Amino acid sequence: MAAAAATVRRATAGSSTLAIVVLAVVVASSSLPPSSGASSSQCSSHTFSGNGGQPYASCVDLPRLGATLHYTYAAATRTVSVAFRAPGTSSGGWTAWGLNPSAGGGGGMVGTQAVVAFRHSNGSVVAYPTVLDSYAPSMAPAAPGDLAFPVSGVAAERAAGGESEMVVYATVALPAGKGTKFTHVWQQGSAVVDDVPAAHPTTGDNVLSTATIDFSE
Ligand SMILES: *[C@@H]1O[C@H](CO)[C@@H](O)[C@H](O)[C@H]1NC(C)=O
């Protein structure tokens, strides 16, 4: 039942191609035990205009805010290309995804280097790296020298079909000497004031939206 409900919601967002994929998932899951791979099949079937139309190597349905992270890790260069999908980002809202490289893991918002995206008052969807250095960060674009690790290829778009999903793209060079396992943090807020993302709710899922991820998996 849970898988069917999730796919129905997905079907409202998609093209006819996606509808066919969703139908295939419904058919497949009806013939499998209920717990069998429903979430992985959802995120792995997604393709992106920002990745040459190709799927990423891995994906994970994040445990809060209905978000999904798709990623490809290149071991030779220690870089991770990501597409972060945030549903339910209202047209006046913002979304962000980032890594907290602080030693010891378990880090939350403070110390996170994030990529934030929103619709600018001039009509463009803008995206840029920002450093969350306190619980009331400026949310200003970071100067290259402010970044603890390089971020390139930053872009964002509204998902095709005019739905409320935002997709944020970035390529992150993982900090040296810290392996491939990191705390990541994601967030969304409903308001942008004077082209600056305003504070997000400080209860519920909005303060629980952090997890550990190993990009080599
Ligand atoms: C809107 O403003 C952003 C940030 O200054 C800029 O990058 C973008 O090019 C602007 N878009 C238009 C259509 O002027």
The ligand as an SDF file (V2000), in Angstrom:
LIG
                    3D

 14 14  0  0  0  0  0  0  0  0999 V2000
   18.9770   37.4770  -11.9170 C   0  0  0  0  0  0  0  0  0  0  0  0
   19.9050   37.7510  -10.8910 O   0  0  0  0  0  0  0  0  0  0  0  0
   20.9100   36.7660  -10.7280 C   0  0  0  0  0  0  0  0  0  0  0  0
   21.7190   37.1180   -9.4840 C   0  0  0  0  0  0  0  0  0  0  0  0
   22.2360   38.4120   -9.5730 O   0  0  0  0  0  0  0  0  0  0  0  0
   21.7510   36.6940  -11.9890 C   0  0  0  0  0  0  0  0  0  0  0  0
   22.7400   35.7280  -11.8570 O   0  0  0  0  0  0  0  0  0  0  0  0
   20.8520   36.3590  -13.1490 C   0  0  0  0  0  0  0  0  0  0  0  0
   21.5860   36.3820  -14.3510 O   0  0  0  0  0  0  0  0  0  0  0  0
   19.7170   37.3670  -13.2480 C   0  0  0  0  0  0  0  0  0  0  0  0
   18.7900   36.9720  -14.2950 N   0  0  0  0  0  0  0  0  0  0  0  0
   18.2730   37.8490  -15.1380 C   0  0  0  0  0  0  0  0  0  0  0  0
   17.2870   37.3080  -16.1290 C   0  0  0  0  0  0  0  0  0  0  0  0
   18.5690   39.0400  -15.1120 O   0  0  0  0  0  0  0  0  0  0  0  0
  1  2  1  0
  1 10  1  0
  2  3  1  0
  3  4  1  0
  3  6  1  0
  4  5  1  0
  6  7  1  0
  6  8  1  0
  8  9  1  0
  8 10  1  0
 10 11  1  0
 11 12  1  0
 12 13  1  0
 12 14  2  0
M  END
$$$$
